[in-house]
Amino acid sequence: MIASLFFYAWGETFYVAIMFASIILNYVLAIRIERSGDGLKRKVFLFLAAGANLLILAWFKYANFFVENINIFLHILNIQVISVEQVHLPIGISFFTFQALSYVIDVYRKKVAVQKKFINIALYISLFPQLIAGPIVRYYDIAKEIKNRSIRIDNFAYGVKRFIIGMGKKMLIANQMGELTDQIMSIPAGELTFLLSWLGAASYTLQIYFDFSGYSDMAIGLGKMFGFTFLENFNYPYISRSIREFWRRWHISLSTWFRDYLYVPLGGSHVPLLRTYFNLWIVFLLCGLWHGASWNFVIWGMIHGFFLVIERIGLERFLKRLWLPLRHVYALLVVMTAWIFFRIEDFSQALHYIKTMAGFAPGREASQYLSIYFTQDKQLVFIFGIIGSMPLKKLAAVIYDKVSFLKYSKQSSILQFSEAGAEVIGVFLLLGIFFLSIMLVAAGTYNPFIYFRF
């Protein structure tokens, strides 16, 4: 616990006090919920816990946003605007607040027993491997490991492997795609071309996946090294054939959090259809707002909410009759278009970018423009990014099942040699990824994880 708080203080200094206050608040109120029986008092303490957590989040994350929007109306009405000092956004506040909320709600629902040892709750909320950018870990998933865990050599080795893979995703793919995205999305509107706009959208699509899944891999790996098992946060989301499937594969810890603590309490799918659609819309509007205090994030969430609703209305049945690649294209088009609002903060610029992608915005198309940005090294990373976003083991298994020669040669000395040497080759590949990543870290370029700001 002390090491986790020190880790957070290293990046936030005085704002570690906010996390410590959150720990004390949720520790005390969870105990009060447990001791209050099943009456009104229990609900009151739950309301206090949820209200206090959301108030902390609202103040530090949304105060500036609310003031800016109120001032727009005040300016229109010729009323003096509100002047307040900018409120600092502590890193990772959305993640540790949602973890704390899930704990007190689960205590209220009697899904978990209240934790009476303060140090254990402090460890849960401040656990450093996933503290900054997730995955959102629920208390009941690691409750036993907090009390009693063992560190085995095989788990530690797996944790190291997973950490290195995550580091490689971030340093070797996400950062390179981030450079390409930054270059293309800083091109003046009048000079942006159709092909460049799609290249920028595709590079950001790869960047955000490898950046965020890379952090999740590193967190899962670190957790494994210390004896904790965190649930998977990504399951190859870009192979999805619908937006509904995408959200079963993307940021799983967040989508399931909203499902269990917001969508289901609102009635979920066990209400009239119109209410179900409204529930979905509300969930994804708030999901967008959770990602950041900006209308662009709200629009991003509403786009996903809109397509989830129309898929439920009947689009999903239509999609199932389509050729499989067309279903993948549909899902990717929606996801990539929505990412533009996620990436470009200015609404008008985001709209112009999408118009360019649709071919409706002026811009001289020339192949040499593309080659300026899409250099050979970026092309190589781009290809590796596409390959890495697919489940290669499953694809290999399918190929093995289809190709009779592989089955026939299963007992051959060549295949046996390759199986025997696979682990050795894997170790050398991991060492190569590790040293290349360390070299890029040592180069001194500051490339924080995208989800740090949430």
Protein Blocks (a to p, Z undefined) as FASTA:
>chain_A
ZZmmmmmmmmnommmmmmmmmmmmmmmmmmmmmmnojafklmmmmmmmmmmmmmmmmmmm
mmmmmmmmmmmmmmmnopacdddddddddehklmmmmmmmmmmmmmmnomaccdfbfklm
mmmmmomklmmnopaddfklmmmmmmoccddfklmmmmmmmmmmmmmmmmmmmmmmmmmm
mmmmmpcfklpcfklmmmmmmmmmmmmmmmmmmmmmmmmmmmmmnopacddfbehkllpc
bfklmmmmgokllmmmmmmmmmmmnnpjmbcfklmmmmmmmmmmmmmmmnoccfklmmmm
mmmmmmmmmmmnommmmmmmpcfklmmmmmmmmmmmmmmmmmmmblklmmmmmmmmnopa
gcdddfklmmmmmcfklmmmmmmmmmmmpcfklmmmmmmmmmmklmmmmmpmklmmmmmm
mmmmmmmmmmmmmmmmmmmmmnopacddfklmZZ
